[in-house]
Amino acid sequence: MLKKSIRLLFLMVLPASLCGQGITVSEKGIIKSSGNIAITINNGDLINKGEVDFSSASLTFTGTTNSKISSTTDLNIYKLIISKGVSSSVAIFNNLNIASEILFRTGYLELDSFNIILAPEAIINGETNESSITAKNGGEIQITQPLNIPANVNPGNIGINISSTQNLGNVKIIRGHTAQLSKLKGQSIFRYFIISSSITTRLTAKLRFNYFDKELNNLKEADLQVYSSANAGLTWTRRGFTTRNAVDNYVELINLIPTAMFTLSTADIFKRETIPSPTEGNIKLQLFPNPVEADAVLSIKTPVESKGTLTIFNSEGKIMLEKAVSLGEGNNQINFSVRDFASGSYYARLYMNNAESYSIPFVKK
């Protein structure tokens, strides 16, 4: 087996193409790519118990039967191409580092509780509802990129578009595909994002969350809204939506603090959990008059000076009004108008810079 491994190494140090029904590397085997190497595995697996480096190789999986990548160590791959049958998949049983691209033609890439790390310049191409990354048993894909005043940037085509007038620093985005459970009732779609930044000061951004129809988890697409969690999915806060499109499969929200865990669900299924009532916590809210016909006053009592954002949204979660607020110690009053609002139920929500939020309902006559 060692002699065979040496011959493979010699083959692959020059531009070449290898085709076969599978590659198995023993504990003492070595395969290292160098140059423009194209490797096709048809109806077979990649099994590595030795030393494999495909950091300059394009690895294509074809055929109608399911395939797997199984390695005792993480694998470096320059380009991974999924060209399986329409219902076939390639499952990974180790972590992958992708330097350039994951290209979908047909078939699925199943993470099976393992992770894929995209290099900052790497990209996912060709992903559709019928050919995409799946993760029935968990697993995530992530990328980190510097985002300085991004304008509708979708890093690595990972599935979230980010716009901001600020320098967001080095932004790490993780995408997963398991439903997030509500402690009260219901669950989310089969997709979530975790976003973090190297900048710790207050940031705001417009985020567009993309999804596929197969990830809807039997939820009503027309009612999807953004939810966020500041404690790794233990509890969730409904953030609402600014725009949503069931044809192009996205929900968008403006003026959002972009560093948290996010998912999509519906207001009637995935109940709000983390917003204290107006009399809980350190901040006290009152709104008058209620019901309100034209102009309203939100009375806020806070123990310290603070800044935040006042958001008014309707019963469907759509944002109707947003304004930045600066609060002094003690009693504060914020005036806002609902003259142009339709009659119905609304919420006034105060987001504080320390990530706390408080909400109070009111009725527009």
NULO-266398 format. One line per 8 residues: number of its first residue (from 0); for each residue x, y, z of N, C-alpha, C. Coordinates in steps of 0.02 Angstrom, whole numbers, padded with zeros to 5 digits, always signed. Atoms other than C-alpha are relative to their C-alpha. Example, Ala and Ser with C-alpha at 12.3 -4.5 7.8 and 13.67 -1.06 7.14 Angstrom:
! NULO-266398
0) +00045 -00059 +00000 +00615 -00225 +00390 +00045 +00060 +00000  -00042 -00059 -00003 +00684 -00053 +00357 -00039 +00055 +00037
END
This chain:
! NULO-266398
0) +00042 -00060 +00000 +00000 +00000 +00000 +00043 +00063 +00000  -00045 -00058 -00001 +00144 +00118 +00035 +00027 +00014 -00070  -00024 -00011 +00068 +00213 +00091 -00141 -00054 +00031 -00043  +00056 -00027 +00038 +00040 +00126 -00213 -00009 +00074 +00016  +00007 -00070 -00020 +00031 +00288 -00113 +00053 +00043 -00031  -00055 -00037 +00031 +00199 +00344 -00179 -00014 +00012 -00073  +00016 -00008 +00071 +00142 +00315 -00358 -00054 +00053 -00009  +00052 -00050 +00004 -00014 +00419 -00326 +00029 +00070 +00011
8) -00033 -00063 -00013 +00092 +00558 -00254 +00037 +00025 -00061  -00037 -00018 +00060 +00200 +00557 -00408 -00048 +00022 -00056  +00049 -00019 +00050 +00045 +00564 -00520 -00027 +00070 +00012  +00038 -00060 -00016 -00028 +00710 -00430 +00043 +00062 +00010  -00041 -00060 -00004 +00120 +00827 -00423 +00001 +00038 -00065  +00005 -00034 +00064 +00087 +00870 -00605 -00074 +00010 -00016  +00070 -00008 +00020 -00074 +00937 -00684 -00026 -00066 -00028  +00025 +00066 +00019 -00181 +00783 -00704 -00073 -00007 +00017
16) +00069 +00017 -00016 -00352 +00704 -00691 -00004 -00073 +00020  +00009 +00068 -00024 -00394 +00550 -00589 -00074 -00016 +00004  +00069 +00021 -00003 -00558 +00457 -00609 -00002 -00070 +00029  +00006 +00066 -00028 -00618 +00307 -00513 -00061 -00008 +00043  +00059 +00015 -00041 -00746 +00224 -00403 +00013 +00010 +00074  -00014 -00014 -00070 -00664 +00276 -00241 +00074 +00005 +00013  -00069 -00006 -00022 -00504 +00322 -00152 +00004 -00020 +00073  -00012 +00021 -00069 -00444 +00234 +00005 +00074 +00007 +00014
24) -00069 -00012 -00019 -00286 +00290 +00091 +00012 -00033 +00069  -00013 +00037 -00062 -00212 +00175 +00225 +00037 +00045 +00050  -00032 -00038 -00053 -00129 +00231 +00386 +00068 +00028 -00021  -00065 -00024 +00022 +00040 +00248 +00300 -00002 +00031 -00070  +00007 -00028 +00068 -00030 +00314 +00136 +00005 +00075 +00000  -00007 -00072 +00008 +00005 +00488 +00072 -00024 +00020 -00069  +00019 -00032 +00063 -00084 +00589 -00063 +00003 +00075 +00011  -00005 -00073 -00003 -00035 +00769 -00089 -00006 +00028 -00071
32) +00010 -00030 +00066 -00095 +00874 -00235 +00046 +00060 -00009  -00040 -00058 +00016 +00011 +01004 -00323 -00015 +00018 -00072  +00019 -00020 +00067 -00044 +01104 -00473 -00074 -00009 -00011  +00071 +00002 +00019 -00209 +01094 -00566 -00022 -00073 -00005  +00019 +00070 -00003 -00270 +00922 -00512 -00076 -00005 -00001  +00072 +00014 +00002 -00446 +00860 -00557 -00011 -00073 +00016  +00013 +00068 -00023 -00508 +00706 -00465 -00075 -00012 -00002  +00071 +00018 +00003 -00676 +00623 -00502 -00010 -00068 +00034
40) +00019 +00063 -00033 -00752 +00491 -00389 -00072 -00016 -00020  +00065 +00019 +00026 -00898 +00402 -00472 -00029 -00058 +00041  +00033 +00052 -00041 -01017 +00305 -00357 +00048 -00030 +00050  -00049 +00025 -00047 -00879 +00291 -00229 +00011 +00048 +00057  -00014 -00039 -00060 -00807 +00360 -00068 +00073 +00022 +00001  -00068 -00020 -00016 -00653 +00452 -00009 +00012 -00020 +00073  -00015 +00024 -00068 -00583 +00359 +00143 +00074 +00013 +00013  -00069 -00017 -00017 -00427 +00427 +00226 +00017 -00019 +00072
48) -00028 +00016 -00066 -00332 +00349 +00370 +00074 +00020 +00004  -00070 -00020 +00002 -00165 +00421 +00318 +00007 +00075 -00005  -00013 -00071 +00010 -00111 +00590 +00251 -00024 +00020 -00069  +00029 -00023 +00063 -00214 +00676 +00116 -00003 +00076 +00000  +00003 -00073 +00007 -00198 +00855 +00054 -00023 +00016 -00071  +00029 -00019 +00065 -00312 +00914 -00087 -00006 +00076 -00004  +00005 -00073 -00002 -00277 +01099 -00058 +00011 +00034 -00067  -00005 -00027 +00068 -00239 +01122 -00243 -00036 -00045 -00049
56) +00036 +00047 +00042 -00360 +00992 -00311 -00074 +00015 -00002  +00073 -00002 +00008 -00538 +00996 -00379 -00025 -00072 +00008  +00025 +00066 -00016 -00633 +00848 -00308 -00074 -00002 -00019  +00068 +00005 +00025 -00793 +00797 -00400 -00029 -00068 +00017  +00037 +00061 -00014 -00920 +00669 -00342 -00057 -00007 -00050  +00052 +00013 +00049 -01031 +00592 -00477 -00033 -00067 +00017  +00034 +00065 -00009 -01150 +00444 -00491 -00066 +00008 +00037  +00068 -00002 -00027 -01321 +00400 -00427 -00006 -00029 +00071
64) +00003 +00027 -00068 -01276 +00313 -00263 +00031 +00051 +00048  -00027 -00045 -00052 -01237 +00403 -00100 +00075 -00013 +00010  -00072 +00004 -00012 -01053 +00439 -00065 +00016 +00031 +00067  -00021 -00030 -00063 -00955 +00488 +00088 +00073 +00021 -00003  -00069 -00020 -00012 -00796 +00578 +00139 +00013 -00015 +00073  -00015 +00020 -00068 -00721 +00499 +00293 +00075 +00002 +00011  -00071 -00009 -00013 -00553 +00550 +00365 +00013 +00003 +00075  -00020 -00004 -00070 -00463 +00532 +00530 +00023 +00070 +00019
72) -00019 -00070 -00012 -00409 +00714 +00512 -00041 +00046 -00044  +00033 -00049 +00043 -00484 +00873 +00441 +00033 -00001 -00069  -00026 +00001 +00069 -00466 +00883 +00252 +00000 +00070 -00030  -00004 -00062 +00038 -00408 +01032 +00149 -00014 -00015 -00073  +00020 +00011 +00069 -00492 +01040 -00022 -00005 +00068 -00034  +00002 -00063 +00037 -00470 +01176 -00152 -00071 +00013 -00026  +00067 -00007 +00029 -00636 +01148 -00242 -00037 -00065 +00005  +00042 +00060 -00008 -00777 +01026 -00204 -00060 +00008 -00045
80) +00055 -00002 +00048 -00903 +00986 -00341 -00047 -00058 +00015  +00052 +00050 -00012 -01066 +00894 -00304 -00040 -00008 -00064  +00034 +00014 +00064 -01132 +00815 -00464 -00029 -00070 +00003  +00030 +00065 -00012 -01231 +00668 -00397 -00069 -00005 -00034  +00069 +00006 +00023 -01401 +00600 -00444 -00045 +00049 +00038  +00043 -00053 -00028 -01549 +00714 -00405 -00019 -00012 +00073  +00017 +00015 -00069 -01587 +00625 -00241 +00058 -00029 +00039  -00059 +00029 -00033 -01410 +00568 -00198 +00040 +00053 +00036
88) -00037 -00048 -00041 -01290 +00647 -00076 +00072 -00023 +00011  -00067 +00013 -00026 -01111 +00660 -00018 -00001 +00020 +00073  +00000 -00014 -00072 -01100 +00646 +00172 +00072 +00006 +00024  -00067 -00008 -00027 -00948 +00707 +00267 +00002 -00027 +00072  -00010 +00027 -00067 -00882 +00619 +00422 +00064 +00028 +00032  -00056 -00038 -00028 -00746 +00745 +00461 -00009 +00072 -00021  +00003 -00070 +00019 -00723 +00933 +00452 +00037 +00013 -00065  -00031 -00019 +00063 -00679 +01013 +00284 +00020 +00073 +00002
96) -00021 -00068 +00013 -00580 +01169 +00243 +00001 +00011 -00075  +00008 -00012 +00072 -00628 +01239 +00072 +00035 +00065 -00017  -00040 -00058 +00017 -00504 +01358 -00009 -00032 +00044 -00053  +00024 -00038 +00057 -00599 +01410 -00166 -00075 -00002 -00009  +00071 +00003 +00021 -00774 +01344 -00200 -00031 -00066 +00018  +00044 +00058 +00001 -00914 +01223 -00166 -00050 +00012 -00056  +00043 -00008 +00058 -01006 +01199 -00330 -00052 -00055 -00002  +00055 +00047 +00004 -01176 +01116 -00338 -00025 -00005 -00072
104) +00033 +00013 +00064 -01236 +01037 -00500 -00064 -00038 +00011  +00058 +00038 -00023 -01353 +00903 -00435 +00020 -00039 +00063  -00014 +00038 -00061 -01369 +00813 -00269 +00012 +00045 +00060  -00005 -00035 -00064 -01339 +00861 -00089 +00067 -00012 +00034  -00058 +00007 -00043 -01195 +00889 +00031 -00024 -00003 +00072  +00026 +00011 -00067 -01242 +00816 +00201 +00057 +00008 +00051  -00053 -00014 -00050 -01142 +00884 +00349 +00004 -00053 +00054  +00001 +00056 -00048 -01195 +00745 +00469 +00039 +00015 +00064
112) -00028 -00024 -00063 -01140 +00842 +00625 +00071 +00027 -00005  -00067 -00028 +00009 -00973 +00899 +00550 -00005 +00069 -00032  +00000 -00070 +00021 -00922 +01073 +00494 +00043 +00011 -00062  -00039 -00023 +00058 -00858 +01160 +00338 +00021 +00072 +00013  -00026 -00067 -00008 -00747 +01313 +00352 +00021 +00025 -00069  -00018 -00032 +00063 -00739 +01424 +00197 +00056 +00050 +00012  -00050 -00052 -00001 -00583 +01526 +00167 -00034 +00067 -00015  +00034 -00064 +00010 -00621 +01714 +00163 -00020 +00014 -00072
120) +00015 -00013 +00071 -00617 +01715 -00028 -00040 -00057 -00031  +00037 +00057 +00028 -00711 +01549 -00049 -00074 +00018 -00009  +00069 -00015 +00017 -00889 +01541 -00115 -00039 -00064 -00012  +00047 +00054 +00015 -01040 +01426 -00129 -00037 +00020 -00063  +00034 -00015 +00063 -01109 +01419 -00306 -00048 -00056 -00018  +00047 +00049 +00027 -01259 +01334 -00385 -00047 -00030 +00050  +00044 +00029 -00051 -01351 +01301 -00222 -00073 +00018 -00014  +00071 -00009 +00013 -01538 +01277 -00251 -00040 -00042 +00049
128) +00044 +00041 -00041 -01687 +01199 -00166 +00010 -00074 -00013  -00009 +00070 +00020 -01649 +01038 -00260 +00071 -00024 +00005  -00071 +00020 -00005 -01460 +01037 -00233 +00035 +00049 +00047  -00022 -00047 -00051 -01389 +01109 -00074 +00035 -00035 +00058  -00026 +00026 -00063 -01306 +01088 +00094 -00058 -00020 +00045  +00049 +00022 -00049 -01409 +00988 +00219 +00037 -00022 +00063  -00031 +00018 -00064 -01379 +00945 +00401 -00053 -00029 +00046  +00053 +00031 -00040 -01510 +00827 +00469 +00022 -00015 +00071
136) -00026 +00017 -00067 -01398 +00779 +00615 +00044 +00055 +00028  -00042 -00055 -00024 -01319 +00949 +00641 +00061 +00011 -00044  -00057 -00020 +00041 -01160 +01027 +00576 -00012 +00069 -00028  +00006 -00070 +00021 -01123 +01203 +00515 +00051 +00016 -00053  -00048 -00026 +00048 -01037 +01299 +00377 +00013 +00072 +00019  -00016 -00067 -00024 -00945 +01460 +00416 +00051 +00034 -00045  -00048 -00041 +00036 -00847 +01602 +00339 +00012 +00063 +00041  -00017 -00063 -00033 -00757 +01755 +00408 +00027 +00048 -00053
144) -00022 -00050 +00049 -00737 +01913 +00303 +00000 +00069 +00033  +00004 -00070 -00022 -00695 +02096 +00336 -00056 +00035 -00038  +00057 -00035 +00031 -00852 +02201 +00303 +00002 +00073 +00021  -00006 -00072 -00012 -00819 +02388 +00292 -00052 +00036 -00042  +00058 -00032 +00033 -00981 +02481 +00250 -00026 -00046 -00055  +00023 +00047 +00051 -01051 +02327 +00159 -00066 +00023 -00031  +00062 -00015 +00035 -01187 +02354 +00029 -00027 -00064 -00032  +00033 +00061 +00025 -01294 +02198 +00006 +00052 -00055 -00013
152) -00052 +00050 +00007 -01144 +02084 +00033 -00023 -00067 +00030  +00016 +00067 -00022 -01176 +01897 +00047 +00065 -00040 +00003  -00067 +00030 -00003 -01009 +01829 +00110 +00000 -00074 -00019  -00006 +00069 +00021 -00965 +01669 +00019 -00065 -00030 -00026  +00067 +00025 +00018 -01147 +01656 -00040 -00028 -00046 +00055  +00020 +00044 -00055 -01181 +01583 +00132 -00075 +00006 +00015  +00072 -00003 -00005 -01360 +01646 +00127 -00027 +00058 +00040  +00024 -00059 -00035 -01369 +01812 +00219 +00032 +00062 -00030
160) -00023 -00062 +00031 -01355 +01984 +00137 +00004 +00054 +00054  -00013 -00048 -00053 -01280 +02121 +00247 +00014 +00068 -00030  -00012 -00069 +00019 -01288 +02309 +00224 +00007 +00042 +00063  -00010 -00044 -00058 -01224 +02441 +00344 +00039 +00061 -00021  -00040 -00060 +00010 -01157 +02618 +00347 +00061 +00002 +00045  -00056 +00003 -00046 -01028 +02563 +00475 +00051 -00052 -00022  -00050 +00052 +00006 -00868 +02465 +00474 -00016 -00054 +00051  +00021 +00054 -00045 -00924 +02299 +00546 +00059 -00042 +00023
168) -00059 +00039 -00020 -00746 +02233 +00564 +00003 -00068 -00033  -00001 +00069 +00024 -00706 +02050 +00536 -00061 -00036 +00026  +00065 +00029 -00018 -00875 +01966 +00533 +00002 -00075 -00014  +00004 +00073 +00006 -00893 +01780 +00564 -00073 -00020 -00004  +00069 +00022 +00011 -01052 +01700 +00497 -00001 -00076 +00000  +00010 +00072 -00004 -01106 +01524 +00541 -00072 -00015 -00022  +00067 +00021 +00022 -01252 +01439 +00453 -00011 -00072 +00021  +00019 +00067 -00018 -01340 +01287 +00523 -00068 -00018 -00027
176) +00062 +00023 +00033 -01490 +01182 +00470 -00045 -00041 +00045  +00047 +00033 -00046 -01578 +01118 +00626 -00050 +00051 +00025  +00052 -00045 -00025 -01742 +01191 +00688 +00015 +00020 +00071  -00010 -00025 -00068 -01729 +01300 +00842 -00066 -00005 +00037  +00061 +00014 -00038 -01854 +01253 +00976 -00017 +00057 +00047  +00024 -00048 -00048 -01959 +01375 +01075 -00018 -00036 +00065  +00016 +00031 -00065 -01974 +01336 +01261 -00075 +00003 +00012  +00072 -00006 -00011 -02155 +01393 +01254 -00041 -00041 -00049
184) +00041 +00033 +00051 -02218 +01323 +01090 +00033 +00008 -00067  -00019 -00006 +00070 -02167 +01283 +00913 +00074 -00002 -00014  -00070 +00002 +00020 -02006 +01290 +00816 +00010 +00043 -00062  -00018 -00044 +00056 -01916 +01381 +00676 +00007 -00039 -00064  -00018 +00034 +00062 -01870 +01343 +00497 +00064 -00040 +00010  -00062 +00040 -00004 -01727 +01223 +00462 +00061 +00041 -00024  -00059 -00041 +00015 -01597 +01362 +00453 +00009 +00052 +00055  -00016 -00053 -00047 -01511 +01478 +00574 +00068 +00029 -00017
192) -00065 -00034 +00009 -01365 +01600 +00574 +00025 +00023 +00067  -00033 -00030 -00058 -01242 +01650 +00708 +00051 +00050 -00027  -00043 -00053 +00026 -01154 +01816 +00676 +00038 +00032 +00058  -00041 -00034 -00049 -01010 +01889 +00775 +00048 +00047 -00036  -00044 -00051 +00029 -00891 +02035 +00746 +00059 +00013 +00045  -00059 -00020 -00038 -00718 +02089 +00798 -00009 +00067 +00034  +00015 -00065 -00029 -00794 +02258 +00842 -00053 -00008 +00054  +00046 +00011 -00056 -00880 +02265 +01011 -00046 +00059 +00014
200) +00045 -00057 -00009 -00959 +02438 +01000 -00066 -00013 -00037  +00066 +00010 +00028 -01141 +02457 +00950 +00002 +00004 -00076  +00003 +00004 +00072 -01171 +02407 +00769 -00073 -00008 -00021  +00066 +00011 +00029 -01326 +02416 +00660 +00008 -00018 -00073  -00005 +00022 +00069 -01360 +02336 +00492 -00068 -00020 -00025  +00058 +00030 +00032 -01492 +02281 +00369 +00020 -00071 -00018  -00014 +00071 +00013 -01497 +02091 +00359 -00056 -00030 -00041  +00049 +00038 +00040 -01583 +01987 +00225 +00015 -00074 +00010
208) -00007 +00071 -00015 -01609 +01806 +00279 -00031 -00040 -00057  +00023 +00041 +00055 -01621 +01687 +00132 -00012 -00072 +00023  +00016 +00069 -00018 -01693 +01511 +00140 -00027 -00036 -00061  +00030 +00041 +00052 -01756 +01368 +00032 -00068 -00025 +00023  +00067 +00024 -00017 -01935 +01304 +00023 +00002 -00064 +00042  -00003 +00063 -00037 -01882 +01133 +00089 +00019 +00011 +00073  -00020 -00016 -00069 -01821 +01220 +00249 -00057 +00031 +00041  +00054 -00036 -00032 -01991 +01294 +00293 -00028 -00036 +00062
216) +00022 +00037 -00059 -02032 +01156 +00418 -00075 +00007 +00013  +00074 -00004 -00002 -02219 +01167 +00378 -00025 +00066 +00029  +00022 -00066 -00023 -02224 +01350 +00433 -00029 +00039 -00058  +00032 -00042 +00051 -02330 +01477 +00339 +00050 +00052 -00024  -00054 -00042 +00026 -02206 +01565 +00226 -00017 +00074 +00002  +00020 -00070 +00003 -02307 +01726 +00213 +00003 +00034 +00068  +00000 -00028 -00068 -02296 +01749 +00403 +00069 -00002 +00033  -00066 +00007 -00030 -02109 +01723 +00429 +00026 +00067 +00026
224) -00031 -00059 -00030 -02019 +01847 +00543 +00068 -00019 +00028  -00067 +00011 -00027 -01845 +01868 +00613 -00004 -00007 +00076  -00008 +00009 -00072 -01805 +01803 +00787 +00075 +00000 +00015  -00071 +00000 -00019 -01642 +01829 +00880 +00007 -00028 +00071  -00016 +00027 -00066 -01559 +01748 +01030 +00069 +00025 +00020  -00065 -00023 -00026 -01420 +01819 +01138 +00033 -00052 +00044  -00027 +00052 -00044 -01392 +01656 +01232 +00001 -00068 -00034  -00012 +00061 +00038 -01355 +01527 +01097 -00063 -00042 -00010
232) +00061 +00036 +00015 -01537 +01483 +01066 -00040 -00023 +00060  +00038 +00020 -00060 -01594 +01460 +01246 -00068 +00034 +00002  +00062 -00038 +00005 -01724 +01597 +01230 +00003 +00045 -00062  +00004 -00036 +00063 -01783 +01698 +01080 -00043 +00063 +00007  +00037 -00062 +00003 -01846 +01874 +01044 -00024 +00012 -00072  +00026 -00016 +00067 -01960 +01917 +00899 +00023 +00070 -00020  -00023 -00064 +00025 -01882 +02057 +00796 -00045 +00028 -00055  +00044 -00023 +00052 -02015 +02065 +00661 +00031 -00004 -00070
240) -00026 -00002 +00068 -01979 +02108 +00479 -00012 +00069 -00029  +00011 -00060 +00039 -01963 +02255 +00361 -00032 -00017 -00066  +00029 +00027 +00062 -01994 +02164 +00197 +00010 -00075 +00000  -00009 +00072 +00010 -02018 +01982 +00150 -00029 -00019 -00067  +00018 +00019 +00067 -02037 +01892 -00014 -00002 -00076 -00004  +00009 +00073 +00002 -02108 +01716 -00028 +00019 -00029 -00068  -00022 +00024 +00066 -02059 +01705 -00212 +00076 -00007 -00002  -00073 +00001 -00002 -01876 +01749 -00189 +00029 -00029 +00064
248) -00020 +00036 -00061 -01871 +01664 -00018 +00048 +00041 +00044  -00040 -00037 -00048 -01807 +01798 +00100 -00045 +00040 +00047  +00030 -00047 -00047 -01854 +01901 +00253 +00054 +00050 +00017  -00049 -00053 -00009 -01768 +02069 +00277 -00020 +00044 +00059  +00013 -00043 -00057 -01751 +02179 +00430 +00054 +00054 +00004  -00047 -00056 -00003 -01670 +02351 +00446 +00015 +00017 +00073  -00019 -00027 -00066 -01583 +02434 +00594 +00004 -00055 +00053  -00005 +00057 -00044 -01542 +02268 +00674 +00071 -00004 +00027
256) -00066 +00013 -00027 -01398 +02236 +00793 +00022 -00068 -00029  -00014 +00059 +00041 -01309 +02108 +00682 +00038 -00056 +00035  -00040 +00051 -00034 -01215 +02010 +00815 -00044 -00039 +00049  +00043 +00043 -00040 -01325 +01870 +00882 -00011 -00064 -00039  +00023 +00059 +00036 -01404 +01705 +00833 -00069 +00017 -00028  +00062 -00019 +00034 -01547 +01722 +00709 -00033 -00061 -00032  +00038 +00050 +00039 -01684 +01614 +00635 -00065 +00032 -00023  +00065 -00024 +00023 -01854 +01633 +00553 -00055 -00046 +00026
264) +00058 +00039 -00020 -02022 +01579 +00619 -00061 +00045 -00006  +00062 -00038 +00005 -02202 +01639 +00632 -00022 +00022 +00069  +00018 -00029 -00064 -02280 +01746 +00768 -00046 -00046 +00040  +00048 +00041 -00037 -02417 +01621 +00811 +00031 -00066 +00023  -00031 +00064 -00017 -02299 +01470 +00821 +00059 +00010 +00048  -00062 -00010 -00038 -02135 +01536 +00890 -00010 +00060 +00045  +00020 -00056 -00042 -02190 +01643 +01037 +00060 +00038 +00027  -00052 -00042 -00030 -02089 +01786 +01109 +00015 -00025 +00071
272) -00019 +00028 -00064 -01991 +01734 +01262 +00041 +00047 +00044  -00050 -00035 -00039 -01862 +01861 +01315 -00017 +00073 +00013  +00015 -00070 -00010 -01952 +02028 +01316 -00037 +00009 +00067  +00034 -00009 -00064 -01993 +02081 +01495 -00063 +00042 -00007  +00059 -00042 +00000 -02160 +02158 +01535 +00020 +00071 +00020  -00019 -00069 -00015 -02167 +02348 +01562 +00020 +00012 +00073  -00016 -00010 -00071 -02149 +02325 +01751 +00057 -00043 +00024  -00056 +00043 -00019 -02004 +02200 +01749 +00066 +00034 -00014
280) -00067 -00024 +00015 -01818 +02234 +01753 +00013 +00069 +00029  -00021 -00065 -00028 -01731 +02400 +01784 -00034 +00059 -00034  +00033 -00054 +00038 -01830 +02501 +01655 -00075 -00009 +00005  +00072 +00001 -00005 -02013 +02546 +01679 -00030 +00039 -00058  +00033 -00031 +00057 -02126 +02587 +01531 -00073 +00014 +00014  +00071 -00016 +00001 -02294 +02673 +01519 -00014 +00035 -00066  +00018 -00032 +00063 -02385 +02727 +01361 -00070 +00030 +00009  +00065 -00033 -00006 -02528 +02852 +01355 -00009 +00050 -00057
288) +00059 +00039 -00020 -02658 +02878 +01297 +00000 -00069 -00032  +00006 +00068 +00028 -02703 +02697 +01261 -00072 -00024 +00011  -00016 -00006 +00071 -02799 +02676 +01148 +00022 +00071 -00019  -00025 -00064 +00024 -02715 +02814 +01048 -00029 +00014 -00069  +00031 -00019 +00063 -02791 +02910 +00905 +00050 +00033 -00048  -00046 -00037 +00043 -02650 +03021 +00840 +00071 +00001 +00028  -00067 -00007 -00029 -02503 +03060 +00955 +00003 -00037 +00067  -00010 +00039 -00060 -02434 +02950 +01093 +00062 +00023 +00037
296) -00058 -00015 -00042 -02311 +02973 +01235 +00021 -00063 +00036  -00029 +00058 -00035 -02198 +02835 +01298 +00041 +00027 +00058  -00036 -00021 -00061 -02142 +02865 +01477 +00048 -00056 +00021  -00053 +00049 -00015 -01978 +02779 +01523 +00037 +00022 +00062  -00039 -00013 -00060 -01897 +02770 +01693 +00059 -00047 +00002  -00061 +00040 +00002 -01717 +02711 +01695 +00048 +00021 +00056  -00045 -00018 -00056 -01589 +02703 +01837 +00064 +00034 -00020  -00063 -00030 +00024 -01443 +02762 +01729 -00011 +00030 -00069
304) +00002 -00026 +00069 -01410 +02861 +01571 +00013 -00058 -00048  -00008 +00053 +00049 -01425 +02751 +01418 -00026 +00023 -00067  +00024 -00012 +00068 -01457 +02747 +01232 -00031 -00064 -00026  +00033 +00058 +00029 -01566 +02634 +01128 -00039 +00018 -00062  +00041 -00010 +00059 -01692 +02619 +00988 -00073 -00016 +00018  +00071 +00012 -00007 -01881 +02636 +00996 -00028 -00026 -00066  +00029 +00031 +00061 -01970 +02522 +00872 -00074 -00012 +00011  +00072 +00013 -00001 -02156 +02518 +00836 -00015 -00050 -00055
312) +00018 +00049 +00052 -02221 +02364 +00747 -00072 -00023 +00009  +00070 +00020 -00002 -02394 +02299 +00703 -00007 -00072 +00024  +00013 +00066 -00026 -02476 +02136 +00753 +00031 -00055 -00042  -00032 +00049 +00044 -02395 +02048 +00604 +00076 +00002 +00007  -00072 -00005 -00010 -02221 +02102 +00660 +00034 +00049 -00047  -00030 -00048 +00047 -02194 +02232 +00524 +00019 +00064 +00037  -00023 -00062 -00031 -02091 +02382 +00580 -00035 +00059 -00032  +00035 -00059 +00024 -02193 +02542 +00565 +00038 +00065 +00013
320) -00036 -00061 -00019 -02076 +02667 +00649 +00060 -00020 +00041  -00059 +00010 -00041 -01900 +02671 +00720 +00034 +00067 +00012  -00036 -00061 -00014 -01805 +02809 +00806 +00050 -00013 +00056  -00051 +00005 -00052 -01645 +02821 +00909 -00021 +00043 +00059  +00018 -00038 -00059 -01669 +02878 +01088 +00059 +00004 +00048  -00050 -00010 -00053 -01555 +02948 +01223 -00038 +00013 +00065  +00037 -00003 -00062 -01617 +02924 +01400 +00044 +00025 +00057  -00034 -00023 -00059 -01565 +03018 +01555 -00021 -00040 +00061
328) +00018 +00034 -00062 -01567 +02948 +01730 -00067 +00026 +00026  +00066 -00021 -00026 -01744 +02951 +01800 -00054 -00005 -00053  +00059 +00002 +00045 -01903 +02991 +01702 +00015 +00033 -00067  -00008 -00025 +00068 -01902 +03017 +01514 -00066 -00007 -00037  +00060 +00005 +00042 -02039 +03048 +01386 +00020 +00004 -00073  -00012 +00001 +00072 -02034 +03005 +01201 -00067 +00007 -00035  +00062 -00011 +00038 -02169 +03073 +01085 +00006 -00031 -00069  +00002 +00026 +00068 -02218 +02985 +00925 -00072 +00002 -00026
336) +00065 -00007 +00033 -02360 +02995 +00800 -00021 -00066 -00033  +00029 +00059 +00034 -02474 +02854 +00740 -00057 +00021 -00045  +00055 -00027 +00040 -02587 +02966 +00635 -00012 -00040 -00064  +00007 +00034 +00063 -02551 +02869 +00476 -00006 -00076 +00007  +00007 +00072 -00012 -02567 +02697 +00556 -00072 -00022 -00009  +00066 +00029 +00003 -02716 +02586 +00520 -00023 -00019 +00071  +00026 +00020 -00065 -02829 +02544 +00667 +00020 -00072 +00014  -00020 +00068 -00018 -02772 +02390 +00762 +00048 -00001 +00058
344) -00045 +00010 -00057 -02649 +02320 +00888 +00072 +00010 -00022  -00071 -00015 +00014 -02467 +02376 +00897 +00041 -00012 +00064  -00046 +00005 -00056 -02314 +02357 +01007 +00051 +00056 -00005  -00057 -00046 -00005 -02190 +02489 +01063 +00055 -00038 +00035  -00055 +00038 -00029 -02022 +02406 +01095 +00062 +00043 +00006  -00061 -00039 -00013 -01869 +02485 +01171 +00059 -00048 +00004  -00062 +00040 +00001 -01701 +02404 +01126 +00055 +00042 +00032  -00055 -00035 -00033 -01560 +02454 +01242 +00067 -00023 -00028
352) -00067 +00017 +00026 -01376 +02457 +01195 +00031 -00060 +00034  -00026 +00059 -00034 -01342 +02321 +01322 -00036 -00063 -00020  +00036 +00056 +00031 -01453 +02205 +01217 -00065 -00017 +00037  +00065 +00011 -00031 -01599 +02212 +01340 -00054 +00033 -00043  +00056 -00030 +00036 -01770 +02248 +01266 -00063 -00004 +00042  +00061 -00005 -00038 -01937 +02299 +01338 -00056 +00018 -00047  +00055 -00008 +00048 -02107 +02299 +01255 -00065 +00015 +00036  +00066 -00016 -00029 -02280 +02371 +01288 -00050 +00003 -00058
360) +00050 -00001 +00054 -02438 +02343 +01184 -00044 +00063 +00003  +00050 -00053 +00001 -02559 +02479 +01129 -00046 -00008 -00060  +00051 +00005 +00052 -02709 +02503 +01018 -00007 +00067 -00035  +00013 -00059 +00041 -02730 +02627 +00875 -00076 +00001 -00017  +00071 -00005 +00016 -02911 +02688 +00861 -00011 +00004 -00076
END
